[in-house]
Amino acid sequence: MKRHAHWLGLTWAVAFLGAGPASPAADQPQWGQAWSRNQVSLERGLPTRFDPVSGSNLVWFAELGTETHSSPIIAGGRVYIGTNNGHPRDPRHQGDRGVLFCLDEKDGRLLWQLVVPKRTGDIYLDWPNSGICSPATVEGDRVYLVNNRGEVLCLDARGMSNGNQGPFLDEASHASPRTETNTSGVVPECGPLDADILWLFDLTGGAGIYSHDAAHSSILVRGDHLYLNTGTGVDNTHRKIRTPDAPSLVVLDKHTGRLLAREQEAIAPNIFHSTWSAPSLGEVQGRPLIFFAAGNGLLYAFEPLAAHPAQVPTALARAWMFDFDPDSPKTDVHKYVGNRRESPSNFYGMPVFHDGRIYLAGGGDIWWGKREAWLKCVRADVSAPDERKRLAWAYPLQKHVLSTPAVWNGLVFIADCGPTLHCVDAETGQAVWTHSLQGEVWASPLVADDKVYLGTRRGHFYVFAASREKRLLNTVSLGSPISATATAANGVLFVATMNRLYAAKEGARTTPDPGS
C-alpha cells in the first residue's frame, strides 16, 4: 500500500438533510447521521457474526477494485461505493481509474458505474490506485459526489437506464482518458451500465483549489445548497501552498452546481497537509450553524447561506472559531514537515454535533506530523465569552487519529493508530475502557444495535458491546485491509474491505466467498 493512500476512507464517510436522525429499518443516504455526522445508526437486529468462508449470515458479497477507501451508502434500493478499476467491470475501461459502483441492494448486482480517468502529470494531484475515496450523498433520485479529479458531480440515481438527461451530455468523453482514445480514435458511446452526469463543477478551475493526494469529501445538503470541503492542500514538496487564496469550504447550488459562497478566513496558507474533514450542521439555541474542521487545525462555525443567495459568490459569515491545538506552531508551518515531536495539527474525521457540543478528533498528521492526538469536546454556544471556555474537555489519544467519533448513550467511541479503541464518558471526558486492536484504524467506529462495529488495516473486523462494560463480542479476519466505515441500513450491515463489499444479515446464507 502506498503511503499516501490514507485519506482513503477516512472515515471520513454524505448528507441527506431533509430528515432528522436515522430511524430503524431505513436507508443510509449519507456518511453518518443526518446533520450531526454522528456515526450512529438506530438499526436493530444486526448480526454479531458473519463468515465469508462459509457464507453464514451473508446476503451477498461483491468484488470491488483493489483499493477501496469509500464507505458504502444505501438509498432507494441501491448501494453506492467508490473504489478503483483494479478489477474492471467494463472491458472498454482499462488501467487506473476512479470508479463509483451503483449496486442492487438486494443482490449486489451492478446497475451502473461512473468511471473517471486519473489526472495526468503530478501524481500528488490524484494518487495512483486510490480510486474514488469520497462517499456519495443521495437525496431522492440525485447522487452528489466529489470524484478523484476534484470535480463535484450530480448524478442520476438511475444511470443511463432512462437515457441521458442532461444538461451535461458529454459523459462518453468524460469517461475517456484525456491523453488517449480507443484504437480507432473514437470515444466509445455510453451504454446502459454507465453513469448519467446531470451537472459538473470543477473545483480546480471553478474555485481555484490545488488538489493533494486523493479527494475525500462527504457533501452536506441543506435546502437547495451543498456544503463541502474542497480538498485543497500542499504541492508535491509538502512545503508549499501554490494557491494561497483557495477556499477550504464552498457552497454550491444543488440544482445547477453554481458556486454560491466560500469561506474567506485565509485558511489556505496554513494548511499543513490537505483539507479532508467534511462539514457538519447543528442547531444551537435555535440557530443553525455549519461546523468545519479546517486543514490549519482550527474549528469554525459558520452561518448557513441565505435561502436566496446573491448572484455572485459571497463570503460565509463566521459565528466563532476554536483553536484545537493552541500550543502548536502558527507561523511558517511547513518547516515542521516530518517533525514527529512538534508540528501543527490537522483533521481527517468530521466534527460531530450532539446535544449542544462538538466532538472532534485531531492532532499531528499521520504522515508528516507529531505523534500526538486528542479527542476534544467543544461547546457550540454562540455566546461563549472566551474561546478558551469553549473547551469542555480533552482526552489524549495515541499517535494519530483518522476517525470520526460515535456518540451514544452518554459514551463516545473513537479509534486511533495506537491502535486502540477508546470508550470515553461523553460528559466528563474520562476513560471508561480501552481495547488494543490488531492493525491501525483509518475507519470510524459505527454504533448500531447496541454494538460497536470497527475494521482495521490488518483486515480484522471487531464487534463490541456499546456499553460501559467492555465486552468483545466477535472478531473476524476478512483477509484484506479495511479503510471504510461500516454502514447499517434496512436490517443489513454493509462492510467494505479493500476488494470486497459484504452485506451481512442475521439468518442469511450465501455461497462462500472464494477470495476469502
C-alpha positions in Angstrom: 0.0 0.0 0.0 1.5 3.3 -1.0 2.0 5.6 2.0 -0.2 8.4 0.6 -3.4 6.5 0.1 -4.6 7.0 3.6 -7.4 9.5 3.4 -8.9 6.8 1.8 -11.7 6.0 3.7 -11.2 8.1 6.4 -13.7 7.6 7.7 -14.3 10.1 6.8 -17.6 8.6 5.0 -22.5 12.4 3.0 -25.6 14.1 3.9 -29.3 13.9 3.2 -30.5 16.6 5.5 -34.2 16.6 4.7 -34.9 14.5 7.8 -33.7 14.1 11.4 -31.7 11.3 12.9 -31.9 7.9 11.2 -34.8 5.6 12.1 -34.9 1.8 12.3 -35.0 -0.1 9.1 -34.1 2.9 7.0 -31.8 3.9 4.2 -28.4 5.4 5.0 -28.1 8.1 2.3 -25.1 9.8 3.8 -22.0 9.2 5.9 -23.2 9.4 9.5 -26.4 10.6 10.9 -28.2 13.4 9.1 -27.0 16.9 10.0 -24.8 15.9 13.0 -22.4 13.4 11.2 -22.6 11.2 14.3 -21.5 7.6 13.4 -24.6 6.1 14.9 -27.5 4.1 13.4 -30.8 3.1 15.0 -31.0 -0.2 13.0 -31.9 -3.3 15.1 -31.4 -7.0 14.6 -27.9 -6.7 13.1 -25.6 -9.7 13.1 -22.8 -10.1 15.7 -21.0 -12.6 13.4 -20.7 -13.3 9.7 -18.3 -15.6 7.9 -17.2 -15.2 4.2 -15.7 -18.7 4.3 -19.0 -20.4 5.0 -21.4 -17.7 3.8 -23.1 -17.7 7.2 -25.1 -14.5 7.9 -24.3 -13.1 4.5 -26.9 -12.0 2.0 -24.3 -11.4 -0.8 -20.8 -10.2 -1.4 -19.4 -8.2 -4.4 -16.0 -7.8 -5.8 -14.7 -4.2 -5.8 -11.4 -2.9 -7.1 -8.0 -3.4 -5.4 -8.3 -0.3 -3.2 -11.5 0.8 -1.6 -11.5 3.7 0.8 -15.0 5.0 0.4 -17.8 4.0 2.9 -20.9 2.4 1.4 -24.0 4.5 1.1 -27.5 2.9 0.8 -30.6 4.7 -0.7 -33.5 3.8 -2.9 -32.7 0.2 -3.2 -29.1 0.9 -4.4 -25.7 0.7 -2.8 -23.1 3.3 -3.8 -19.4 2.8 -3.1 -16.2 4.3 -4.5 -13.2 2.1 -5.5 -10.6 1.8 -8.2 -10.5 0.0 -11.5 -8.3 -2.9 -10.3 -11.0 -5.4 -11.4 -12.6 -3.8 -14.5 -16.3 -4.4 -14.9 -16.2 -3.0 -18.5 -13.5 -4.0 -21.0 -13.7 -0.5 -22.5 -12.1 0.9 -19.4 -8.7 -0.5 -18.6 -6.0 0.8 -16.3 -6.0 3.1 -13.3 -9.3 4.9 -12.9 -11.6 6.2 -10.2 -14.9 4.2 -10.1 -18.2 4.6 -8.3 -20.3 1.4 -8.3 -24.1 1.6 -8.1 -25.2 -1.9 -6.9 -28.6 -3.5 -6.4 -29.2 -3.6 -2.7 -31.0 -7.0 -2.9 -28.2 -9.0 -4.5 -25.1 -6.8 -5.2 -25.6 -6.8 -9.0 -24.0 -3.9 -10.9 -26.6 -1.4 -12.0 -24.2 1.2 -13.4 -20.8 2.7 -12.8 -19.1 6.0 -13.0 -15.6 5.7 -14.5 -13.3 8.7 -14.1 -9.8 8.9 -15.6 -6.8 9.8 -13.5 -5.4 13.3 -13.6 -2.1 13.4 -15.6 1.2 14.9 -14.6 1.9 15.3 -10.9 0.8 12.1 -9.2 0.2 14.0 -5.9 -2.9 15.6 -7.6 -4.6 12.2 -7.9 -2.6 9.4 -6.1 -2.2 6.2 -8.1 -4.8 3.4 -7.5 -6.6 5.3 -4.7 -9.8 5.4 -6.8 -12.8 7.4 -5.7 -12.4 7.9 -1.9 -15.4 10.2 -1.3 -18.6 8.7 -0.1 -21.7 9.6 -2.1 -24.6 11.7 -0.7 -28.1 10.8 -2.0 -31.2 12.9 -2.0 -34.2 11.4 -3.8 -33.0 10.5 -7.3 -29.9 12.7 -7.2 -26.4 11.4 -6.2 -23.8 14.0 -5.2 -20.1 13.1 -5.2 -16.6 14.5 -5.3 -14.6 12.4 -7.7 -10.8 11.7 -7.8 -10.3 14.6 -10.2 -11.7 17.1 -7.7 -14.9 17.5 -9.6 -18.3 17.8 -7.9 -20.9 15.7 -9.8 -24.6 15.5 -9.6 -25.6 12.0 -11.0 -29.0 10.5 -11.9 -29.6 7.6 -9.5 -31.0 5.6 -12.4 -27.9 5.9 -14.5 -28.3 5.8 -18.3 -31.2 3.3 -18.0 -33.6 6.2 -18.6 -31.5 8.0 -21.2 -29.1 10.9 -21.0 -31.0 13.5 -19.0 -28.6 16.5 -19.3 -27.8 19.3 -19.2 -24.4 17.6 -19.1 -24.3 15.4 -22.2 -20.7 14.5 -22.7 -20.3 11.5 -20.4 -18.5 9.5 -23.1 -15.6 11.9 -23.4 -15.6 12.5 -19.6 -15.0 8.7 -19.1 -12.2 8.6 -21.6 -8.6 9.4 -20.6 -7.5 12.9 -21.5 -4.5 11.7 -23.4 -5.8 8.6 -25.3 -8.8 7.2 -27.0 -9.5 3.7 -28.2 -7.6 2.2 -31.1 -10.0 3.7 -33.7 -9.5 7.2 -32.3 -13.2 7.4 -31.5 -14.6 7.9 -28.0 -16.9 4.9 -27.2 -20.5 5.7 -26.7 -22.2 5.3 -23.3 -24.2 2.2 -22.6 -26.9 1.3 -20.1 -24.4 0.4 -17.4 -22.8 3.9 -17.5 -23.4 6.8 -15.1 -25.6 9.8 -16.2 -23.9 13.1 -15.1 -26.5 15.9 -14.7 -24.1 18.7 -13.9 -20.4 19.0 -13.1 -18.4 21.7 -11.2 -14.6 21.6 -11.4 -13.1 22.7 -8.0 -9.7 23.4 -9.6 -10.9 25.6 -12.4 -14.0 26.9 -10.8 -12.8 27.6 -7.2 -9.1 27.8 -7.7 -8.1 24.9 -5.4 -4.9 22.7 -5.5 -5.7 19.0 -5.0 -3.5 16.9 -3.0 -3.2 13.1 -2.8 -6.9 12.0 -3.0 -10.1 14.0 -2.7 -12.2 12.9 0.2 -15.3 14.9 0.7 -18.7 14.0 2.1 -21.2 16.5 0.8 -23.7 18.0 3.2 -27.1 19.1 1.9 -29.1 21.9 3.4 -32.2 23.0 1.5 -31.0 23.9 -2.0 -27.4 24.1 -1.1 -24.4 21.8 -1.0 -21.6 22.3 1.6 -18.3 20.6 1.0 -14.6 20.7 1.9 -12.6 21.3 -1.3 -9.5 19.1 -0.8 -7.1 21.9 -1.3 -3.6 21.4 0.1 0.1 21.4 -0.3 2.0 20.7 -3.5 4.3 17.7 -4.2 7.1 19.2 -2.0 4.7 19.2 1.0 6.3 22.6 1.9 4.4 25.0 -0.3 0.8 26.2 -0.9 0.6 27.1 -4.5 -2.9 28.5 -4.3 -2.9 30.6 -1.0 -6.3 32.2 -1.9 -8.1 28.9 -2.4 -11.2 28.2 -0.4 -11.4 25.2 2.0 -15.2 25.2 2.3 -17.6 26.1 -0.5 -21.3 26.2 -1.1 -22.9 25.1 -4.4 -26.4 25.3 -5.8 -27.6 21.6 -5.7 -29.7 22.1 -8.9 -27.1 23.6 -11.1 -23.7 23.3 -9.5 -23.2 27.1 -9.4 -20.7 28.4 -6.9 -22.7 30.4 -4.3 -20.3 31.1 -1.4 -17.0 30.2 0.2 -15.1 30.8 3.4 -12.8 33.8 3.4 -10.8 33.1 6.6 -7.3 32.9 5.0 -7.1 29.3 5.9 -5.1 28.0 2.9 -1.6 29.4 3.7 -1.5 27.5 7.0 -2.9 24.1 5.7 -0.3 21.6 7.0 -1.2 18.8 4.6 -4.7 18.9 3.0 -8.4 19.5 3.6 -10.1 16.2 4.3 -12.7 16.9 7.0 -16.3 17.3 5.8 -18.6 19.8 7.4 -21.5 19.1 9.8 -24.5 21.0 10.9 -26.4 21.6 14.1 -28.9 23.9 15.8 -27.5 25.9 18.7 -30.0 27.9 20.8 -32.4 27.8 17.9 -29.7 29.0 15.4 -28.4 26.7 12.7 -24.6 26.6 12.2 -22.2 24.9 9.9 -19.2 23.3 11.7 -16.0 22.9 9.7 -12.6 21.5 10.9 -10.0 23.0 8.6 -6.6 21.9 7.5 -5.0 24.7 9.6 -6.0 23.0 12.8 -8.9 25.4 13.6 -12.6 24.5 14.1 -15.0 27.1 12.6 -18.7 27.7 13.0 -20.4 29.5 10.0 -23.8 30.9 9.4 -25.6 28.9 6.7 -26.2 30.7 3.5 -29.5 32.5 3.0 -32.2 30.7 1.1 -31.8 33.1 -1.9 -28.1 34.0 -2.1 -26.6 36.7 -4.3 -25.9 36.1 -8.0 -22.1 36.5 -7.3 -20.3 34.2 -4.9 -20.3 35.6 -1.4 -18.4 35.0 1.9 -19.7 32.8 4.6 -20.2 34.6 7.9 -18.2 33.2 10.7 -20.0 32.8 14.0 -17.0 31.6 16.1 -13.6 29.9 15.8 -11.8 27.5 18.1 -8.1 26.7 18.1 -8.0 22.9 18.5 -4.2 22.8 19.4 -3.3 26.3 20.8 0.2 25.2 21.7 1.1 24.2 18.1 3.2 26.3 15.7 1.1 29.0 14.0 3.6 30.6 11.5 5.9 29.1 8.8 4.1 25.8 9.5 5.7 23.8 6.6 9.1 23.9 8.2 7.7 21.3 10.6 7.1 18.8 7.9 8.5 15.4 9.1 8.9 16.6 12.6 7.4 13.9 14.8 7.8 15.9 18.1 6.5 19.3 17.1 4.1 20.3 14.4 0.7 21.9 13.7 -2.5 19.7 14.0 -5.0 18.8 11.3 -8.1 16.7 10.9 -9.3 13.7 8.9 -12.6 12.8 10.6 -15.6 15.1 10.8 -16.9 17.2 13.7 -19.9 15.6 15.3 -22.6 17.7 16.8 -24.5 16.2 19.7 -26.6 17.9 22.5 -25.1 21.3 22.0 -21.5 20.1 21.8 -19.0 19.3 19.1 -16.9 16.1 19.4 -13.8 16.2 17.2 -10.6 14.2 17.0 -7.4 15.6 15.5 -3.7 16.0 16.0 -0.4 15.5 14.3 -0.6 14.4 10.7 -0.2 10.6 10.2 2.4 11.0 7.5 4.2 14.3 8.3 3.4 15.4 11.8 3.9 14.9 15.5 2.8 11.7 17.3 0.2 13.4 19.4 -3.6 13.4 19.1 -6.7 14.1 21.1 -10.5 13.7 21.2 -11.9 17.1 22.3 -15.4 18.2 23.3 -16.2 21.8 22.4 -19.2 23.8 23.5 -21.1 25.1 20.5 -22.7 28.0 22.4 -22.6 31.1 20.1 -22.5 33.5 23.1 -19.4 31.9 24.8 -17.4 34.9 26.0 -14.0 33.4 25.8 -12.7 30.9 23.2 -10.8 29.0 25.9 -14.1 28.4 27.7 -15.4 26.5 24.7 -13.3 23.5 25.6 -15.4 21.2 27.8 -12.7 18.5 28.0 -9.7 17.0 26.1 -8.9 13.3 26.1 -5.4 12.1 24.8 -5.2 9.5 22.0 -2.3 7.5 20.8 0.0 8.6 17.9 -2.5 9.7 15.2 -6.3 9.7 14.6 -8.3 9.5 11.4 -11.7 8.5 12.9 -14.9 10.4 13.4 -16.4 9.9 16.9 -19.6 7.9 17.6 -21.6 9.5 20.5 -24.1 7.1 22.0 -25.9 6.8 25.4 -23.5 9.0 27.3 -20.4 7.4 25.7 -18.0 8.4 22.9 -16.3 5.7 20.9 -13.2 6.7 19.0 -10.3 4.6 17.5 -6.7 5.7 16.8 -3.5 4.5 15.3 -2.2 3.3 18.7 -4.0 1.1 17.7 -6.7 1.4 20.3 -10.5 1.7 20.6 -11.4 4.1 23.3 -14.7 4.3 25.2 -15.0 7.8 26.8 -17.6 9.4 29.1 -19.3 12.0 26.9 -19.9 14.4 29.8 -16.6 14.3 31.6 -14.0 13.1 29.0 -12.8 10.4 31.4 -11.8 7.0 30.0 -14.4 4.2 30.6 -12.4 1.5 28.9 -9.9 0.9 26.1 -9.0 -2.1 23.9 -5.8 -2.8 21.9 -6.5 -3.7 18.3 -4.7 -5.6 15.6 -3.8 -3.0 13.0 -4.0 0.7 12.6 -7.5 2.2 12.3 -8.4 4.5 9.4 -12.1 3.8 9.6 -14.6 5.2 12.1 -16.5 3.1 14.7 -20.1 2.6 13.9 -22.6 2.2 16.8 -25.7 0.2 15.8 -28.0 -2.3 17.5 -26.1 -1.7 20.9 -22.9 -2.8 19.2 -19.7 -1.1 18.0 -18.5 -2.2 14.6 -14.9 -1.4 13.5 -12.4 -2.6 11.0 -8.6 -2.3 10.9 -5.9 -2.0 8.3 -4.8 -5.6 9.1 -8.3 -6.8 7.9 -9.7 -7.6 11.4 -13.3 -6.7 11.9 -14.3 -6.2 15.6 -17.8 -6.2 17.2 -18.0 -4.8 20.8 -21.0 -4.2 23.1 -21.8 -0.5 23.1 -21.8 -0.3 26.8 -19.8 0.9 29.9 -18.7 -2.7 30.4 -16.1 -3.8 27.9 -17.3 -6.8 26.0 -15.7 -8.1 22.8 -18.5 -10.0 21.1 -16.7 -11.2 18.0 -13.6 -10.8 15.7 -13.4 -12.0 12.1 -10.4 -11.7 9.8 -11.6 -10.6 6.3 -8.2 -11.1 4.7 -7.9 -7.5 3.3 -7.2 -4.1 4.8 -10.3 -2.1 5.9 -10.4 1.7 5.4 -14.1 2.2 5.1 -16.6 2.7 8.0 -19.3 0.0 8.2 -22.9 1.1 7.3 -26.2 -0.2 8.6 -29.4 0.1 6.6 -32.7 -1.8 6.2 -31.6 -4.5 8.7 -28.3 -5.2 6.9 -24.7 -4.5 7.9 -22.5 -3.4 4.9 -18.8 -3.9 5.4 -16.2 -3.0 2.8 -12.6 -4.2 2.7 -10.1 -3.1 0.0 -11.5 -5.6 -2.5 -14.9 -6.9 -1.2 -18.2 -5.5 -0.1 -20.2 -7.8 2.3 -23.9 -7.5 3.0 -24.5 -9.2 6.3 -27.9 -10.1 7.8 -28.9 -12.3 10.7 -30.0 -15.7 9.5 -29.0 -15.2 5.9 -26.6 -17.5 4.0 -25.0 -17.3 0.6 -22.3 -19.2 -1.3 -18.8 -19.0 0.2 -16.5 -16.2 -1.0 -13.7 -18.0 -3.0 -11.5 -15.0 -2.4 -11.8 -15.1 1.4 
